[in-house]
Each structure stands twice: as structure tokens, then as C-alpha cells.
Amino acid sequence: MTQPFSYKNLSFIENFGHSLSAPAFVHHPSSVDEIHEAFQLAKKEGMTVTLRGAGRSYNDAALNSLGIVLDLQGLNKILEWNSETGVVTAEPGVTLAKLWQVVLPDGWWPPVVSGTMATTLGGCLGMNIHGKNNFKMGTIGEHVLEFTALLPTGAKITCSPKKNGDLFRAMIGGMGMLGVFTSITLQMKKMHSGLLQVHAYPVHNLEEHLKALLDGAPQHDYIVGWLDATAGGKGLGRGQIHAAKYLHEGDDPDANKTMRVDYQTLPDRMFGVFPKSIIHYFMAPFMNNFGTWGVNTAKYVMSLRKGTYRQSHAAFHFLLDYVPNWELAYGRSGLIQYQSFLPKETALEAWRGILALSHTRRLPSYLGVTKRHRPDDFLLSHSVDGFSLAMDFKVTRSNKEKLAAMLQEFDQIVLSAGGRFYFAKNSETTPETARRFLGGETIEKFRMLKQRTDPDNLLESDLYRRVFG
Ligand SMILES: Cc1cc2nc3c(=O)[nH]c(=O)nc-3n(C[C@H](O)[C@H](O)[C@H](O)COP(=O)(O)OP(=O)(O)OC[C@H]3O[C@@H](n4cnc5c(N)ncnc54)[C@H](O)[C@@H]3O)c2cc1C
């Protein structure tokens, strides 16, 4: 490995939303030995190390101010794929895009995917991602049969639900703070078509919205809501639900064709004309309170017609990937996402309060997305038996402080309602908030495991320092 401390490789890296940036010594190891060397150098020089996958976290999870960042995208080989059993073993830099493209033609699909296929398996396990099927399939960690990891001490370990179970449940969702996943073995889900049967229908207010998620989930494999966060009054919480089911064997006469990669691949032109890479320039003029109110209202009116149709897996799951670099439309200071997870009993009142507050403060969210969730037993779990609401906010130089203050008020509402937060998303979670939703005992347990795997505290990130002090 080249010397990490020359200013030649000091560069500014950003979070996904371009709202945060930090100077770091960025390295691109291509083997586990090189990762080990980086730990040794960090120890010698008194520096810290952050692991980075595709950098798709909305916050400071993969940033390390004036420390070392190991970009692991170079470790991107599928090590083993068994098309009979659907078991895959891959290096941590393999993206979800690469994974589904290997397994779908053989009739399989990743059991849990994020809203973008650009994420890496290491990053997905680091945060224990959930999909639009969280209520049914849980988080990605629930489908990991085994992983191997390199600890900062140089030790190599293997973990599964039964072997080193405490580390298994803490490293998955452990924000890359306990060790480095070096290979991951996952069980894929059997498919009989490259298509999903999708049912789209409107919901007219928040109460109806949450009821639709609750009642619709048991009858579907996936459910997700779009929430018009600019609407107030009687329409507060209105939106549209998309619920989808897998097709059974024989339902799709062209299954061999629809499971092909070229059938799934998202088109690179919008309306067959505009290259998608320039679409975000056309979106930018609408990224203000008035413009997004107009766009959301038009979308809501269009969603009033119910519809049932078949859609490819890639188009259903990775809608946001349709417009590359869409986040740039938010302008120079970027965007942040605030996602809260609330028990089904308290969500209605809490989100009514949050949405109303965002309107009073004149800081509406430009995009709202809801999901149905179930709890899990990972140590730093963000999930609940309830719902989540993700809200995207535009950051500007003039609204920064006001926005941060409002999100602190949101935190208090969520905490009082027994809610939780997700370390891949929120940018303002404080140590006090983390202690309140995780509990002191959980944090203590995490610290003790860290003491075991990383006694020199080599693994740190801006997120870890912010939340765990
Ligand atoms: C458009 C969009 C849609 C999204 N939709 C969803 C969604 O539906 N559901 C959801 O749960 N999340 C979602 N996310 C969040 C995203 O899935 C997570 O932030 C994920 O962790 C990003 O993966 P990454 O490869 O970019 O990891 P990074 O952001 O680079 O890193 C994430 C964390 O993983 C750690 N890490 C990375 N590699 C390793 C490794 N090899 N070993 C140990 N730790 C490691 C890092 O240190 C960091 O703490 C979305 C993000 C975007 C931008």
C-alpha cells in the first residue's frame, strides 16, 4: 500500500446528498492484505480508519475527517454462485446491481434491496438495509448465512447466526465500527418471472395512508407509499400506495425473457429522447417550496386513478436510479434525509405533528416515502412493528440552522412516541437521542464488543464520533 499520509491523496469526499464533505486520505485496497496493512499504518501513525462502500449513505457514515478512508469497491468479485440452491458468496464491494444481474437469469432475486442498486454488499450489511418488503422478509442481515471479517487487530473471523452469534448481530448494522466484512454468503429468493404484479391506489390523508400500509402488507410481497409532504389540512399525509406480488410459476409465459438482464435494464433515455444524465438539470428549477408543491399536487391528481400492471423488478425497486444524479437537482448545499420509524400505535399522531411543524416552519419535505416494518434482533436495530417515513429536505445556506433546529424538534416527537432512527439516513442524531432509542445497555454492549474487536479504536467515522462520542 502507498504511504497514506502524503497530501497527494488527501481529498474531499462527500455524503450521498452532497450536504457534507470531509477531507480524508482515501485508499482503494484490492486485497484483504492491503486492508490489514492500512490498519497497521493507522495504528503506527495514530490515525483512524473508515470503511466506505459506494458512499450512498445520506449522512456522515462513510466520512472520516482527516482520517483514512478505505474505499472497498475494488473488492468486487462474486466468489461462488450456486444456481441450484440460490446461495451466493461475494466480496464486499459487489453492488446490488452486479448481484441481481448474476442471479436473476437463473431465476433468483436478492431477498432485500435498497431503493438504489448502486449500494455495495459491505455497505448494505454495515447498515443492515431494509427494502419495501421489510414487514415480510426483515432486513438483509436475516438472509446472511455467514460472513468472514477482518478485525483491526489482524484477526480473521467467521460469523453466522450460530457461530460468534453476538458479533454476527452486532457487526450487521454496526456501521463498519467492529471490523471489515471480507466475504458475505447470502441466500437469494426463488423467482418465476422477471415481473411483479403491481397495484397502485391513492390514499387521501395520513390515517388512510397508514391503514392502507397495515391492511395491504399481509396480502402483498412489497408495499411502499409516496407521501405528498407539501399537502396540509384535510389532505395532510395523502399520497399513493404501490403494493406488489411475485408471479407464480406459469403466470408469466415469457419468464425466460423477462428474467434476462437486457429486459430489466432501465432505459438510458427519458421518453426515448432525453439522455437521462441531463434530466436533473430540468428538475432543478422546481426544487423550491412552490415548485415542489406544484409537482406533488400534479402527481397526486395523476395518482387518483387506480391501476394494476406488471413491472420489472429493477423498475419497481430502483425507481430513483431512473434519473442518474437526481440529488444534484437540490443545488449546491444538497439534501438530507430524515427517516423516523414509529410503532403502529403512535405513528399517526407523531407524523401529524411532524408534518404540521414542517409546514409552520415553512420547511416542507420535497419527497416523502412510507414503508411497513417489523422488528428484528440485531443489536443496533432501527426497526419497529410499525411504519417508517423518510423525508427529503433541501439544504440551503440560509435554511441550514433552522432546518437543523426543526429536526431536533422532530427527534423529540419521535422519541416521545417510542420511535427509532436509522444510522444510514439522519444527519443530526445526537448521543442523547441514540441513548434514548437504543437504551444505555445496548450501547454499553456495543462498546464492549468494540473493545474486543478493535481495542485501539482504529475504526471510527464522523457518524460514530457524532453519535457515540
Ligand atoms: C437513493 C437511495 C435509496 C436508498 N434506499 C434505501 C432503502 O430502501 N433501504 C435502506 O435500508 N437504505 C436505503 N438507502 C441507504 C443505503 O442503502 C445505505 O446507506 C447503504 O449502507 C449504502 O451502501 P454503500 O455501499 O453506499 O455504503 P456506504 O454508504 O459507503 O457505507 C455504509 C456503512 O457501511 C460501512 N461499510 C462499508 N463497507 C463495509 C465493509 N466491507 N465492512 C464493514 N462495514 C462496511 C461503512 O463504514 C458505513 O458505516 C438508500 C440510499 C440511497 C442513496
Ligand as a Chemical Component Dictionary entry (heavy atoms), coordinates in Angstrom:
data_LIG
# 
_chem_comp.id                   LIG 
_chem_comp.type                 NON-POLYMER 
_chem_comp.pdbx_formal_charge   0 
_chem_comp.three_letter_code    LIG 
# 
loop_
_chem_comp_atom.comp_id 
_chem_comp_atom.atom_id 
_chem_comp_atom.alt_atom_id 
_chem_comp_atom.type_symbol 
_chem_comp_atom.charge 
_chem_comp_atom.model_Cartn_x 
_chem_comp_atom.model_Cartn_y 
_chem_comp_atom.model_Cartn_z 
_chem_comp_atom.pdbx_ordinal 
LIG C1  C1  C 0 -31.322 6.631  -3.489 1  
LIG C2  C2  C 0 -31.120 5.838  -2.233 2  
LIG C3  C3  C 0 -32.092 4.940  -1.823 3  
LIG C4  C4  C 0 -31.886 4.205  -0.648 4  
LIG N1  N1  N 0 -32.862 3.324  -0.277 5  
LIG C5  C5  C 0 -32.710 2.604  0.854  6  
LIG C6  C6  C 0 -33.664 1.644  1.247  7  
LIG O1  O1  O 0 -34.676 1.441  0.570  8  
LIG N2  N2  N 0 -33.454 0.942  2.380  9  
LIG C7  C7  C 0 -32.323 1.125  3.149  10 
LIG O2  O2  O 0 -32.169 0.443  4.167  11 
LIG N3  N3  N 0 -31.376 2.027  2.796  12 
LIG C8  C8  C 0 -31.551 2.760  1.673  13 
LIG N4  N4  N 0 -30.583 3.656  1.292  14 
LIG C9  C9  C 0 -29.395 3.790  2.135  15 
LIG C10 C10 C 0 -28.285 2.828  1.689  16 
LIG O3  O3  O 0 -28.818 1.576  1.355  17 
LIG C11 C11 C 0 -27.304 2.613  2.839  18 
LIG O4  O4  O 0 -26.773 3.831  3.251  19 
LIG C12 C12 C 0 -26.159 1.662  2.456  20 
LIG O5  O5  O 0 -25.403 1.419  3.616  21 
LIG C13 C13 C 0 -25.277 2.280  1.386  22 
LIG O6  O6  O 0 -24.363 1.310  0.906  23 
LIG P1  P1  P 0 -22.928 1.783  0.378  24 
LIG O7  O7  O 0 -22.282 0.642  -0.285 25 
LIG O8  O8  O 0 -23.057 3.037  -0.383 26 
LIG O9  O9  O 0 -22.203 2.033  1.780  27 
LIG P2  P2  P 0 -21.535 3.341  2.387  28 
LIG O10 O10 O 0 -22.544 4.428  2.451  29 
LIG O11 O11 O 0 -20.273 3.629  1.686  30 
LIG O12 O12 O 0 -21.222 2.799  3.851  31 
LIG C14 C14 C 0 -22.276 2.496  4.726  32 
LIG C15 C15 C 0 -21.719 1.910  6.022  33 
LIG O13 O13 O 0 -21.206 0.608  5.812  34 
LIG C16 C16 C 0 -19.875 0.519  6.292  35 
LIG N5  N5  N 0 -19.159 -0.419 5.411  36 
LIG C17 C17 C 0 -18.953 -0.309 4.077  37 
LIG N6  N6  N 0 -18.272 -1.404 3.632  38 
LIG C18 C18 C 0 -18.050 -2.198 4.698  39 
LIG C19 C19 C 0 -17.397 -3.451 4.892  40 
LIG N7  N7  N 0 -16.838 -4.139 3.888  41 
LIG N8  N8  N 0 -17.351 -3.975 6.144  42 
LIG C20 C20 C 0 -17.926 -3.327 7.200  43 
LIG N9  N9  N 0 -18.567 -2.136 7.062  44 
LIG C21 C21 C 0 -18.619 -1.587 5.829  45 
LIG C22 C22 C 0 -19.349 1.943  6.219  46 
LIG O14 O14 O 0 -18.278 2.150  7.122  47 
LIG C23 C23 C 0 -20.583 2.737  6.604  48 
LIG O15 O15 O 0 -20.743 2.800  8.007  49 
LIG C24 C24 C 0 -30.720 4.387  0.131  50 
LIG C25 C25 C 0 -29.738 5.284  -0.296 51 
LIG C26 C26 C 0 -29.928 5.995  -1.468 52 
LIG C27 C27 C 0 -28.866 6.954  -1.923 53 
# 
loop_
_chem_comp_bond.comp_id 
_chem_comp_bond.atom_id_1 
_chem_comp_bond.atom_id_2 
_chem_comp_bond.value_order 
_chem_comp_bond.pdbx_ordinal 
LIG C1  C2  SING 1  
LIG C2  C3  SING 2  
LIG C2  C26 DOUB 3  
LIG C3  C4  DOUB 4  
LIG C4  N1  SING 5  
LIG C4  C24 SING 6  
LIG N1  C5  DOUB 7  
LIG C5  C6  SING 8  
LIG C5  C8  SING 9  
LIG C6  O1  DOUB 10 
LIG C6  N2  SING 11 
LIG N2  C7  SING 12 
LIG C7  O2  DOUB 13 
LIG C7  N3  SING 14 
LIG N3  C8  DOUB 15 
LIG C8  N4  SING 16 
LIG N4  C9  SING 17 
LIG N4  C24 SING 18 
LIG C9  C10 SING 19 
LIG C10 O3  SING 20 
LIG C10 C11 SING 21 
LIG C11 O4  SING 22 
LIG C11 C12 SING 23 
LIG C12 O5  SING 24 
LIG C12 C13 SING 25 
LIG C13 O6  SING 26 
LIG O6  P1  SING 27 
LIG P1  O7  DOUB 28 
LIG P1  O8  SING 29 
LIG P1  O9  SING 30 
LIG O9  P2  SING 31 
LIG P2  O10 DOUB 32 
LIG P2  O11 SING 33 
LIG P2  O12 SING 34 
LIG O12 C14 SING 35 
LIG C14 C15 SING 36 
LIG C15 O13 SING 37 
LIG C15 C23 SING 38 
LIG O13 C16 SING 39 
LIG C16 N5  SING 40 
LIG C16 C22 SING 41 
LIG N5  C17 SING 42 
LIG N5  C21 SING 43 
LIG C17 N6  DOUB 44 
LIG N6  C18 SING 45 
LIG C18 C19 SING 46 
LIG C18 C21 DOUB 47 
LIG C19 N7  SING 48 
LIG C19 N8  DOUB 49 
LIG N8  C20 SING 50 
LIG C20 N9  DOUB 51 
LIG N9  C21 SING 52 
LIG C22 O14 SING 53 
LIG C22 C23 SING 54 
LIG C23 O15 SING 55 
LIG C24 C25 DOUB 56 
LIG C25 C26 SING 57 
LIG C26 C27 SING 58 
# 
